[in-house]
Amino acid sequence: MADDAPFYAQDAGRNLARKFEMQAYDLRAHLKKFIQETGEEAISDGFGFLTESDELRTAYIEYSTDAADAMNRVHQYLDAVADALRKVNLNTETTDEDVAVLFGGNRNGGKR
């Protein structure tokens, strides 16, 4: 291994965190659209407020709410994974710099 070779592929860690962050962002955009198209107001407009359609309308609203909640939990999970990966990357960079100093390097990645 060369003297200046990193122990951790920092760009790979950053890229992976970015990918999770983008997936979370995309899912959030889809979730907003889903809520607009299938929320209580949209469903009620589609079924109307006839007594005969009340049970079916209620079932659709419950399903829509459950689906939106599930999508929101996935969004939060993806966002949390991105945050964790950023923290791992930062901690690893700091540790690599500290180890480099122990072996005669400086904090900028070069030799003293």
MOPAC internal coordinates of N, CA, C and O (Angstrom, degrees):
PM7 1SCF
backbone

  N    0.0000 0     0.00 0     0.00 0    0    0    0
  C    1.4367 1     0.00 0     0.00 0    1    0    0
  C    1.5249 1   108.26 1     0.00 0    2    1    0
  O    1.2310 1   120.13 1   -45.99 1    3    2    1
  N    1.3172 1   117.37 1   134.01 1    3    2    1
  C    1.4546 1   121.84 1  -179.97 1    5    3    2
  C    1.5200 1   110.32 1   -69.04 1    6    5    3
  O    1.2310 1   120.85 1   -22.76 1    7    6    5
  N    1.3375 1   115.97 1   157.24 1    7    6    5
  C    1.4624 1   120.68 1  -178.96 1    9    7    6
  C    1.5218 1   113.05 1   -61.49 1   10    9    7
  O    1.2310 1   120.47 1   146.99 1   11   10    9
  N    1.3302 1   116.70 1   -33.01 1   11   10    9
  C    1.4589 1   119.15 1  -176.61 1   13   11   10
  C    1.5346 1   113.32 1   -96.80 1   14   13   11
  O    1.2310 1   119.36 1  -173.98 1   15   14   13
  N    1.3142 1   118.83 1     6.02 1   15   14   13
  C    1.4672 1   122.23 1  -179.31 1   17   15   14
  C    1.5297 1   110.38 1   -75.77 1   18   17   15
  O    1.2310 1   120.08 1   -48.57 1   19   18   17
  N    1.3124 1   117.45 1   131.43 1   19   18   17
  C    1.4666 1   119.46 1  -179.96 1   21   19   18
  C    1.5271 1   111.20 1   -74.16 1   22   21   19
  O    1.2310 1   121.28 1   -25.56 1   23   22   21
  N    1.3142 1   115.15 1   154.44 1   23   22   21
  C    1.4610 1   120.43 1   177.00 1   25   23   22
  C    1.5257 1   110.12 1   -80.72 1   26   25   23
  O    1.2310 1   120.57 1   160.75 1   27   26   25
  N    1.3003 1   116.52 1   -19.25 1   27   26   25
  C    1.4648 1   122.88 1  -174.13 1   29   27   26
  C    1.5193 1   107.89 1  -134.82 1   30   29   27
  O    1.2310 1   120.47 1   -47.59 1   31   30   29
  N    1.3039 1   116.71 1   132.41 1   31   30   29
  C    1.4653 1   120.53 1   179.03 1   33   31   30
  C    1.5235 1   108.74 1   -75.72 1   34   33   31
  O    1.2310 1   121.07 1   -90.32 1   35   34   33
  N    1.3263 1   115.57 1    89.68 1   35   34   33
  C    1.4644 1   121.32 1  -173.25 1   37   35   34
  C    1.5263 1   112.25 1   -60.04 1   38   37   35
  O    1.2310 1   120.46 1   139.81 1   39   38   37
  N    1.3227 1   116.72 1   -40.19 1   39   38   37
  C    1.4633 1   119.44 1   179.41 1   41   39   38
  C    1.5276 1   111.53 1   -63.63 1   42   41   39
  O    1.2310 1   120.47 1   143.32 1   43   42   41
  N    1.3235 1   116.71 1   -36.68 1   43   42   41
  C    1.4691 1   120.12 1   178.92 1   45   43   42
  C    1.5244 1   110.30 1   -64.66 1   46   45   43
  O    1.2310 1   120.20 1   138.52 1   47   46   45
  N    1.3166 1   117.22 1   -41.48 1   47   46   45
  C    1.4672 1   120.67 1   177.70 1   49   47   46
  C    1.5127 1   111.80 1   -64.16 1   50   49   47
  O    1.2310 1   120.51 1   136.03 1   51   50   49
  N    1.3350 1   116.63 1   -43.97 1   51   50   49
  C    1.4721 1   120.45 1   178.37 1   53   51   50
  C    1.5180 1   111.18 1   -63.79 1   54   53   51
  O    1.2310 1   120.88 1   136.76 1   55   54   53
  N    1.3360 1   115.92 1   -43.24 1   55   54   53
  C    1.4689 1   119.94 1  -179.50 1   57   55   54
  C    1.5237 1   111.90 1   -63.75 1   58   57   55
  O    1.2310 1   120.69 1   139.78 1   59   58   57
  N    1.3144 1   116.29 1   -40.22 1   59   58   57
  C    1.4604 1   119.72 1   179.15 1   61   59   58
  C    1.5276 1   110.73 1   -65.43 1   62   61   59
  O    1.2310 1   120.36 1   137.49 1   63   62   61
  N    1.3249 1   116.91 1   -42.51 1   63   62   61
  C    1.4662 1   120.37 1   177.00 1   65   63   62
  C    1.5227 1   110.27 1   -61.34 1   66   65   63
  O    1.2310 1   120.50 1   137.28 1   67   66   65
  N    1.3264 1   116.64 1   -42.72 1   67   66   65
  C    1.4610 1   121.12 1   178.84 1   69   67   66
  C    1.5288 1   111.72 1   -61.84 1   70   69   67
  O    1.2310 1   120.56 1   140.19 1   71   70   69
  N    1.3355 1   116.53 1   -39.81 1   71   70   69
  C    1.4686 1   120.21 1   179.45 1   73   71   70
  C    1.5294 1   110.90 1   -63.73 1   74   73   71
  O    1.2310 1   120.31 1   136.79 1   75   74   73
  N    1.3241 1   117.01 1   -43.21 1   75   74   73
  C    1.4655 1   119.88 1   177.35 1   77   75   74
  C    1.5225 1   110.47 1   -64.07 1   78   77   75
  O    1.2310 1   120.80 1   139.32 1   79   78   77
  N    1.3231 1   116.08 1   -40.68 1   79   78   77
  C    1.4605 1   120.28 1   179.67 1   81   79   78
  C    1.5280 1   110.77 1   -63.14 1   82   81   79
  O    1.2310 1   120.46 1   137.90 1   83   82   81
  N    1.3226 1   116.73 1   -42.10 1   83   82   81
  C    1.4691 1   120.64 1   179.44 1   85   83   82
  C    1.5278 1   111.23 1   -66.72 1   86   85   83
  O    1.2310 1   120.45 1   141.04 1   87   86   85
  N    1.3336 1   116.74 1   -38.96 1   87   86   85
  C    1.4671 1   119.54 1   177.68 1   89   87   86
  C    1.5210 1   110.29 1   -63.77 1   90   89   87
  O    1.2310 1   120.49 1   139.13 1   91   90   89
  N    1.3299 1   116.66 1   -40.87 1   91   90   89
  C    1.4663 1   120.55 1   177.67 1   93   91   90
  C    1.5232 1   110.27 1   -63.07 1   94   93   91
  O    1.2310 1   120.55 1   137.47 1   95   94   93
  N    1.3292 1   116.55 1   -42.53 1   95   94   93
  C    1.4635 1   121.24 1   179.89 1   97   95   94
  C    1.5238 1   110.31 1   -63.38 1   98   97   95
  O    1.2310 1   120.40 1   133.85 1   99   98   97
  N    1.3406 1   116.85 1   -46.15 1   99   98   97
  C    1.4668 1   120.86 1   179.50 1  101   99   98
  C    1.5259 1   111.06 1   -62.15 1  102  101   99
  O    1.2310 1   120.56 1   136.87 1  103  102  101
  N    1.3186 1   116.54 1   -43.13 1  103  102  101
  C    1.4625 1   120.24 1   179.32 1  105  103  102
  C    1.5239 1   110.50 1   -62.71 1  106  105  103
  O    1.2310 1   120.43 1   140.35 1  107  106  105
  N    1.3234 1   116.79 1   -39.65 1  107  106  105
  C    1.4747 1   120.68 1   178.68 1  109  107  106
  C    1.5273 1   110.08 1   -62.06 1  110  109  107
  O    1.2310 1   119.80 1   139.54 1  111  110  109
  N    1.3212 1   117.98 1   -40.46 1  111  110  109
  C    1.4682 1   121.47 1   177.57 1  113  111  110
  C    1.5235 1   110.72 1   -64.02 1  114  113  111
  O    1.2310 1   120.49 1   137.44 1  115  114  113
  N    1.3286 1   116.66 1   -42.56 1  115  114  113
  C    1.4703 1   120.24 1   177.65 1  117  115  114
  C    1.5276 1   110.90 1   -65.18 1  118  117  115
  O    1.2310 1   120.92 1   142.63 1  119  118  117
  N    1.3198 1   115.84 1   -37.37 1  119  118  117
  C    1.4674 1   120.48 1   179.32 1  121  119  118
  C    1.5302 1   110.72 1   -63.42 1  122  121  119
  O    1.2310 1   120.34 1   135.97 1  123  122  121
  N    1.3195 1   116.96 1   -44.03 1  123  122  121
  C    1.4718 1   119.93 1   178.08 1  125  123  122
  C    1.5187 1   110.89 1   -60.11 1  126  125  123
  O    1.2310 1   120.54 1   135.94 1  127  126  125
  N    1.3215 1   116.56 1   -44.06 1  127  126  125
  C    1.4705 1   120.99 1   178.78 1  129  127  126
  C    1.5268 1   110.17 1   -64.38 1  130  129  127
  O    1.2310 1   120.33 1   136.94 1  131  130  129
  N    1.3305 1   116.98 1   -43.06 1  131  130  129
  C    1.4634 1   121.79 1   179.49 1  133  131  130
  C    1.5287 1   110.55 1   -59.30 1  134  133  131
  O    1.2310 1   120.43 1   135.28 1  135  134  133
  N    1.3290 1   116.79 1   -44.72 1  135  134  133
  C    1.4599 1   120.80 1  -179.37 1  137  135  134
  C    1.5269 1   110.61 1   -64.64 1  138  137  135
  O    1.2310 1   120.30 1   139.56 1  139  138  137
  N    1.3303 1   117.03 1   -40.44 1  139  138  137
  C    1.4628 1   120.40 1   178.31 1  141  139  138
  C    1.5297 1   111.62 1   -62.85 1  142  141  139
  O    1.2310 1   120.86 1   139.92 1  143  142  141
  N    1.3198 1   115.97 1   -40.08 1  143  142  141
  C    1.4635 1   120.33 1  -174.62 1  145  143  142
  C    1.5223 1   113.49 1   -86.04 1  146  145  143
  O    1.2310 1   120.19 1   157.80 1  147  146  145
  N    1.3383 1   117.24 1   -22.20 1  147  146  145
  C    1.4673 1   118.59 1  -175.15 1  149  147  146
  C    1.5230 1   112.62 1  -128.67 1  150  149  147
  O    1.2310 1   119.95 1  -167.75 1  151  150  149
  N    1.3128 1   117.71 1    12.25 1  151  150  149
  C    1.4564 1   120.27 1   179.40 1  153  151  150
  C    1.5195 1   111.32 1   -70.32 1  154  153  151
  O    1.2310 1   121.07 1    -4.42 1  155  154  153
  N    1.3065 1   115.57 1   175.58 1  155  154  153
  C    1.4640 1   121.39 1  -175.86 1  157  155  154
  C    1.5278 1   112.29 1   -55.60 1  158  157  155
  O    1.2310 1   120.50 1   137.57 1  159  158  157
  N    1.3090 1   116.65 1   -42.43 1  159  158  157
  C    1.4666 1   119.80 1  -178.82 1  161  159  158
  C    1.5219 1   111.45 1   -63.76 1  162  161  159
  O    1.2310 1   120.46 1   134.43 1  163  162  161
  N    1.3462 1   116.73 1   -45.57 1  163  162  161
  C    1.4599 1   120.63 1  -179.88 1  165  163  162
  C    1.5242 1   110.98 1   -64.13 1  166  165  163
  O    1.2310 1   120.16 1   138.99 1  167  166  165
  N    1.3125 1   117.30 1   -41.01 1  167  166  165
  C    1.4675 1   120.78 1  -179.83 1  169  167  166
  C    1.5206 1   110.18 1   -68.28 1  170  169  167
  O    1.2310 1   120.30 1   136.41 1  171  170  169
  N    1.3043 1   117.04 1   -43.59 1  171  170  169
  C    1.4676 1   120.28 1   179.50 1  173  171  170
  C    1.5188 1   111.21 1   -62.86 1  174  173  171
  O    1.2310 1   120.64 1   141.12 1  175  174  173
  N    1.3344 1   116.38 1   -38.88 1  175  174  173
  C    1.4642 1   119.71 1   177.18 1  177  175  174
  C    1.5242 1   110.44 1   -62.72 1  178  177  175
  O    1.2310 1   120.36 1   142.63 1  179  178  177
  N    1.3207 1   116.91 1   -37.37 1  179  178  177
  C    1.4623 1   121.27 1  -178.87 1  181  179  178
  C    1.5227 1   113.13 1   -71.73 1  182  181  179
  O    1.2310 1   120.21 1   141.47 1  183  182  181
  N    1.3209 1   117.20 1   -38.53 1  183  182  181
  C    1.4610 1   121.03 1  -177.49 1  185  183  182
  C    1.5196 1   112.52 1   -93.54 1  186  185  183
  O    1.2310 1   120.29 1   155.72 1  187  186  185
  N    1.2901 1   117.06 1   -24.28 1  187  186  185
  C    1.4526 1   119.43 1  -174.19 1  189  187  186
  C    1.5211 1   109.29 1    78.05 1  190  189  187
  O    1.2310 1   121.17 1     6.91 1  191  190  189
  N    1.2881 1   115.37 1  -173.09 1  191  190  189
  C    1.4616 1   119.88 1  -177.25 1  193  191  190
  C    1.5240 1   111.72 1  -116.09 1  194  193  191
  O    1.2310 1   120.44 1  -147.34 1  195  194  193
  N    1.3130 1   116.76 1    32.66 1  195  194  193
  C    1.4584 1   120.18 1   175.88 1  197  195  194
  C    1.5213 1   109.35 1   -69.84 1  198  197  195
  O    1.2310 1   120.85 1   -35.54 1  199  198  197
  N    1.3098 1   115.97 1   144.46 1  199  198  197
  C    1.4570 1   120.85 1  -179.96 1  201  199  198
  C    1.5232 1   110.84 1   -57.98 1  202  201  199
  O    1.2310 1   120.56 1   142.38 1  203  202  201
  N    1.3277 1   116.53 1   -37.62 1  203  202  201
  C    1.4672 1   121.11 1  -177.80 1  205  203  202
  C    1.5287 1   111.83 1   -66.65 1  206  205  203
  O    1.2310 1   119.81 1   152.49 1  207  206  205
  N    1.3117 1   117.98 1   -27.51 1  207  206  205
  C    1.4652 1   120.39 1  -176.76 1  209  207  206
  C    1.5280 1   112.77 1   -96.10 1  210  209  207
  O    1.2310 1   120.16 1   177.50 1  211  210  209
  N    1.3187 1   117.30 1    -2.50 1  211  210  209
  C    1.4614 1   120.62 1  -175.02 1  213  211  210
  C    1.5288 1   112.75 1   -60.80 1  214  213  211
  O    1.2310 1   120.07 1   135.31 1  215  214  213
  N    1.3221 1   117.48 1   -44.69 1  215  214  213
  C    1.4648 1   120.69 1  -178.42 1  217  215  214
  C    1.5295 1   111.32 1   -64.71 1  218  217  215
  O    1.2310 1   120.83 1   136.56 1  219  218  217
  N    1.3155 1   116.01 1   -43.44 1  219  218  217
  C    1.4623 1   120.22 1   179.54 1  221  219  218
  C    1.5320 1   110.58 1   -67.74 1  222  221  219
  O    1.2310 1   120.27 1   137.99 1  223  222  221
  N    1.3240 1   117.09 1   -42.01 1  223  222  221
  C    1.4591 1   121.36 1   178.13 1  225  223  222
  C    1.5302 1   110.48 1   -60.23 1  226  225  223
  O    1.2310 1   120.56 1   136.45 1  227  226  225
  N    1.3208 1   116.54 1   -43.55 1  227  226  225
  C    1.4649 1   121.41 1   179.46 1  229  227  226
  C    1.5299 1   111.03 1   -62.37 1  230  229  227
  O    1.2310 1   120.32 1   138.60 1  231  230  229
  N    1.3163 1   117.00 1   -41.40 1  231  230  229
  C    1.4688 1   121.07 1   178.67 1  233  231  230
  C    1.5285 1   111.06 1   -63.52 1  234  233  231
  O    1.2310 1   120.42 1   136.98 1  235  234  233
  N    1.3200 1   116.81 1   -43.02 1  235  234  233
  C    1.4631 1   120.07 1   178.11 1  237  235  234
  C    1.5236 1   111.60 1   -64.47 1  238  237  235
  O    1.2310 1   120.41 1   139.23 1  239  238  237
  N    1.3165 1   116.83 1   -40.77 1  239  238  237
  C    1.4678 1   120.51 1   179.21 1  241  239  238
  C    1.5250 1   110.14 1   -63.56 1  242  241  239
  O    1.2310 1   119.96 1   137.01 1  243  242  241
  N    1.3282 1   117.68 1   -42.99 1  243  242  241
  C    1.4661 1   121.04 1   178.21 1  245  243  242
  C    1.5257 1   111.17 1   -62.55 1  246  245  243
  O    1.2310 1   120.82 1   137.09 1  247  246  245
  N    1.3366 1   116.03 1   -42.91 1  247  246  245
  C    1.4593 1   120.01 1   178.95 1  249  247  246
  C    1.5294 1   110.53 1   -63.50 1  250  249  247
  O    1.2310 1   120.46 1   134.84 1  251  250  249
  N    1.3209 1   116.72 1   -45.16 1  251  250  249
  C    1.4540 1   121.51 1   179.35 1  253  251  250
  C    1.5294 1   111.02 1   -60.83 1  254  253  251
  O    1.2310 1   120.45 1   136.31 1  255  254  253
  N    1.3103 1   116.75 1   -43.69 1  255  254  253
  C    1.4644 1   121.52 1   179.50 1  257  255  254
  C    1.5242 1   111.00 1   -64.11 1  258  257  255
  O    1.2310 1   120.50 1   135.89 1  259  258  257
  N    1.3327 1   116.65 1   -44.11 1  259  258  257
  C    1.4681 1   120.31 1   178.29 1  261  259  258
  C    1.5273 1   111.39 1   -62.71 1  262  261  259
  O    1.2310 1   120.36 1   137.51 1  263  262  261
  N    1.3310 1   116.91 1   -42.49 1  263  262  261
  C    1.4649 1   120.61 1   179.62 1  265  263  262
  C    1.5271 1   110.63 1   -64.99 1  266  265  263
  O    1.2310 1   120.33 1   138.19 1  267  266  265
  N    1.3182 1   116.98 1   -41.81 1  267  266  265
  C    1.4661 1   120.50 1   178.71 1  269  267  266
  C    1.5283 1   110.84 1   -64.69 1  270  269  267
  O    1.2310 1   120.41 1   139.28 1  271  270  269
  N    1.3208 1   116.82 1   -40.72 1  271  270  269
  C    1.4700 1   120.21 1   177.43 1  273  271  270
  C    1.5304 1   111.33 1   -62.30 1  274  273  271
  O    1.2310 1   120.49 1   138.11 1  275  274  273
  N    1.3309 1   116.67 1   -41.89 1  275  274  273
  C    1.4687 1   120.75 1   179.17 1  277  275  274
  C    1.5272 1   110.44 1   -64.81 1  278  277  275
  O    1.2310 1   120.48 1   136.53 1  279  278  277
  N    1.3196 1   116.69 1   -43.47 1  279  278  277
  C    1.4668 1   120.17 1   178.22 1  281  279  278
  C    1.5270 1   110.69 1   -63.04 1  282  281  279
  O    1.2310 1   120.29 1   142.02 1  283  282  281
  N    1.3109 1   117.05 1   -37.98 1  283  282  281
  C    1.4629 1   121.08 1   179.15 1  285  283  282
  C    1.5334 1   110.61 1   -65.61 1  286  285  283
  O    1.2310 1   120.37 1   140.26 1  287  286  285
  N    1.3371 1   116.90 1   -39.74 1  287  286  285
  C    1.4691 1   119.63 1   178.36 1  289  287  286
  C    1.5304 1   110.73 1   -64.96 1  290  289  287
  O    1.2310 1   120.17 1   140.49 1  291  290  289
  N    1.3362 1   117.28 1   -39.51 1  291  290  289
  C    1.4700 1   120.30 1   177.45 1  293  291  290
  C    1.5289 1   109.53 1   -64.75 1  294  293  291
  O    1.2310 1   120.40 1   137.73 1  295  294  293
  N    1.3281 1   116.85 1   -42.27 1  295  294  293
  C    1.4659 1   121.35 1   177.15 1  297  295  294
  C    1.5238 1   110.42 1   -57.17 1  298  297  295
  O    1.2310 1   120.20 1   131.77 1  299  298  297
  N    1.3269 1   117.22 1   -48.23 1  299  298  297
  C    1.4585 1   121.34 1  -179.65 1  301  299  298
  C    1.5269 1   111.05 1   -62.69 1  302  301  299
  O    1.2310 1   120.55 1   141.52 1  303  302  301
  N    1.3283 1   116.55 1   -38.48 1  303  302  301
  C    1.4611 1   120.85 1   179.19 1  305  303  302
  C    1.5280 1   110.66 1   -64.48 1  306  305  303
  O    1.2310 1   120.31 1   132.91 1  307  306  305
  N    1.3368 1   117.01 1   -47.09 1  307  306  305
  C    1.4631 1   120.44 1   179.53 1  309  307  306
  C    1.5300 1   110.74 1   -61.14 1  310  309  307
  O    1.2310 1   120.69 1   139.41 1  311  310  309
  N    1.3148 1   116.29 1   -40.59 1  311  310  309
  C    1.4591 1   121.05 1   178.25 1  313  311  310
  C    1.5302 1   110.87 1   -64.48 1  314  313  311
  O    1.2310 1   120.52 1   139.34 1  315  314  313
  N    1.3190 1   116.60 1   -40.66 1  315  314  313
  C    1.4687 1   120.72 1   178.86 1  317  315  314
  C    1.5308 1   110.95 1   -66.24 1  318  317  315
  O    1.2310 1   120.15 1   141.80 1  319  318  317
  N    1.3246 1   117.32 1   -38.20 1  319  318  317
  C    1.4671 1   120.60 1   177.67 1  321  319  318
  C    1.5241 1   109.52 1   -63.95 1  322  321  319
  O    1.2310 1   120.23 1   136.70 1  323  322  321
  N    1.3323 1   117.16 1   -43.30 1  323  322  321
  C    1.4701 1   120.63 1   177.99 1  325  323  322
  C    1.5285 1   110.62 1   -60.28 1  326  325  323
  O    1.2310 1   120.29 1   135.61 1  327  326  325
  N    1.3299 1   117.06 1   -44.39 1  327  326  325
  C    1.4703 1   120.57 1   177.66 1  329  327  326
  C    1.5272 1   111.22 1   -60.90 1  330  329  327
  O    1.2310 1   120.40 1   135.40 1  331  330  329
  N    1.3208 1   116.83 1   -44.60 1  331  330  329
  C    1.4704 1   120.58 1  -179.66 1  333  331  330
  C    1.5266 1   110.83 1   -63.03 1  334  333  331
  O    1.2310 1   120.35 1   138.74 1  335  334  333
  N    1.3222 1   116.93 1   -41.26 1  335  334  333
  C    1.4678 1   119.72 1   178.91 1  337  335  334
  C    1.5281 1   111.64 1   -65.00 1  338  337  335
  O    1.2310 1   120.13 1   141.63 1  339  338  337
  N    1.3283 1   117.36 1   -38.37 1  339  338  337
  C    1.4668 1   120.16 1   176.41 1  341  339  338
  C    1.5355 1   110.45 1   -62.92 1  342  341  339
  O    1.2310 1   120.43 1   139.30 1  343  342  341
  N    1.3374 1   116.78 1   -40.70 1  343  342  341
  C    1.4644 1   120.37 1   178.69 1  345  343  342
  C    1.5269 1   111.24 1   -65.56 1  346  345  343
  O    1.2310 1   120.53 1   137.28 1  347  346  345
  N    1.3307 1   116.60 1   -42.72 1  347  346  345
  C    1.4649 1   120.57 1   177.67 1  349  347  346
  C    1.5184 1   109.64 1   -60.21 1  350  349  347
  O    1.2310 1   120.60 1   135.37 1  351  350  349
  N    1.3232 1   116.46 1   -44.63 1  351  350  349
  C    1.4577 1   120.83 1  -179.70 1  353  351  350
  C    1.5303 1   110.98 1   -61.28 1  354  353  351
  O    1.2310 1   120.60 1   133.90 1  355  354  353
  N    1.3176 1   116.46 1   -46.10 1  355  354  353
  C    1.4683 1   120.74 1   179.43 1  357  355  354
  C    1.5258 1   111.18 1   -62.41 1  358  357  355
  O    1.2310 1   120.61 1   133.83 1  359  358  357
  N    1.3286 1   116.43 1   -46.17 1  359  358  357
  C    1.4708 1   120.56 1   179.45 1  361  359  358
  C    1.5206 1   111.45 1   -62.24 1  362  361  359
  O    1.2310 1   120.55 1   140.10 1  363  362  361
  N    1.3228 1   116.55 1   -39.90 1  363  362  361
  C    1.4632 1   120.82 1  -179.32 1  365  363  362
  C    1.5208 1   110.63 1   -67.90 1  366  365  363
  O    1.2310 1   120.32 1   138.08 1  367  366  365
  N    1.3270 1   117.00 1   -41.92 1  367  366  365
  C    1.4641 1   119.98 1   177.55 1  369  367  366
  C    1.5271 1   110.52 1   -60.68 1  370  369  367
  O    1.2310 1   120.63 1   135.89 1  371  370  369
  N    1.3150 1   116.41 1   -44.11 1  371  370  369
  C    1.4677 1   121.02 1   179.65 1  373  371  370
  C    1.5284 1   110.34 1   -62.66 1  374  373  371
  O    1.2310 1   120.51 1   135.04 1  375  374  373
  N    1.3186 1   116.64 1   -44.96 1  375  374  373
  C    1.4684 1   120.84 1   179.51 1  377  375  374
  C    1.5174 1   110.92 1   -63.74 1  378  377  375
  O    1.2310 1   120.09 1   137.20 1  379  378  377
  N    1.3375 1   117.43 1   -42.80 1  379  378  377
  C    1.4661 1   120.46 1   178.22 1  381  379  378
  C    1.5253 1   111.12 1   -60.69 1  382  381  379
  O    1.2310 1   120.52 1   139.48 1  383  382  381
  N    1.3287 1   116.61 1   -40.52 1  383  382  381
  C    1.4649 1   120.12 1   178.46 1  385  383  382
  C    1.5268 1   110.87 1   -64.98 1  386  385  383
  O    1.2310 1   121.03 1   138.35 1  387  386  385
  N    1.3341 1   115.64 1   -41.65 1  387  386  385
  C    1.4663 1   119.73 1   178.90 1  389  387  386
  C    1.5238 1   111.28 1   -63.54 1  390  389  387
  O    1.2310 1   120.23 1   139.25 1  391  390  389
  N    1.3223 1   117.17 1   -40.75 1  391  390  389
  C    1.4679 1   121.06 1   178.65 1  393  391  390
  C    1.5259 1   110.07 1   -67.33 1  394  393  391
  O    1.2310 1   120.46 1   140.43 1  395  394  393
  N    1.3303 1   116.73 1   -39.57 1  395  394  393
  C    1.4672 1   119.85 1   178.69 1  397  395  394
  C    1.5238 1   110.67 1   -60.90 1  398  397  395
  O    1.2310 1   120.19 1   140.04 1  399  398  397
  N    1.3249 1   117.24 1   -39.96 1  399  398  397
  C    1.4666 1   121.22 1   178.16 1  401  399  398
  C    1.5255 1   109.93 1   -63.17 1  402  401  399
  O    1.2310 1   120.07 1   140.33 1  403  402  401
  N    1.3077 1   117.48 1   -39.67 1  403  402  401
  C    1.4705 1   120.96 1   178.90 1  405  403  402
  C    1.5259 1   111.86 1   -60.99 1  406  405  403
  O    1.2310 1   120.84 1   148.35 1  407  406  405
  N    1.3454 1   116.00 1   -31.65 1  407  406  405
  C    1.4619 1   119.85 1  -177.88 1  409  407  406
  C    1.5220 1   112.94 1  -100.88 1  410  409  407
  O    1.2310 1   120.82 1  -158.44 1  411  410  409
  N    1.3302 1   116.05 1    21.56 1  411  410  409
  C    1.4562 1   119.12 1   172.37 1  413  411  410
  C    1.5128 1   115.88 1    97.11 1  414  413  411
  O    1.2310 1   119.53 1  -179.21 1  415  414  413
  N    1.2882 1   118.49 1     0.79 1  415  414  413
  C    1.4604 1   120.85 1   177.55 1  417  415  414
  C    1.5087 1   110.32 1   -86.67 1  418  417  415
  O    1.2310 1   121.06 1     2.01 1  419  418  417
  N    1.3172 1   115.59 1  -177.99 1  419  418  417
  C    1.4628 1   118.99 1   173.62 1  421  419  418
  C    1.5352 1   108.97 1  -119.55 1  422  421  419
  O    1.2310 1   120.79 1    -3.11 1  423  422  421
  N    1.2658 1   116.10 1   176.89 1  423  422  421
  C    1.4754 1   120.53 1  -174.76 1  425  423  422
  C    1.5277 1   112.70 1   -68.39 1  426  425  423
  O    1.2310 1   119.42 1   166.35 1  427  426  425
  N    1.3118 1   118.72 1   -13.65 1  427  426  425
  C    1.4559 1   121.32 1   179.20 1  429  427  426
  C    1.5155 1   112.37 1   -91.54 1  430  429  427
  O    1.2310 1   119.87 1  -174.55 1  431  430  429
  N    1.3070 1   117.86 1     5.45 1  431  430  429
  C    1.4556 1   121.77 1   177.08 1  433  431  430
  C    1.5208 1   114.72 1    92.36 1  434  433  431
  O    1.2310 1   119.13 1   177.21 1  435  434  433
  N    1.3131 1   119.27 1    -2.79 1  435  434  433
  C    1.4577 1   121.74 1  -179.40 1  437  435  434
  C    1.5120 1   111.58 1  -105.77 1  438  437  435
  O    1.2310 1   121.48 1     2.25 1  439  438  437
  N    1.3121 1   114.77 1  -177.75 1  439  438  437
  C    1.4693 1   121.04 1   176.63 1  441  439  438
  C    1.5140 1   109.79 1   -83.75 1  442  441  439
  O    1.2310 1   121.12 1   -24.31 1  443  442  441
  N    1.2968 1   115.46 1   155.69 1  443  442  441
  C    1.4743 1   120.81 1   176.88 1  445  443  442
  C    1.4916 1   111.14 1   -71.86 1  446  445  443
  O    1.2310 1   120.10 1   180.00 1  447  446  445

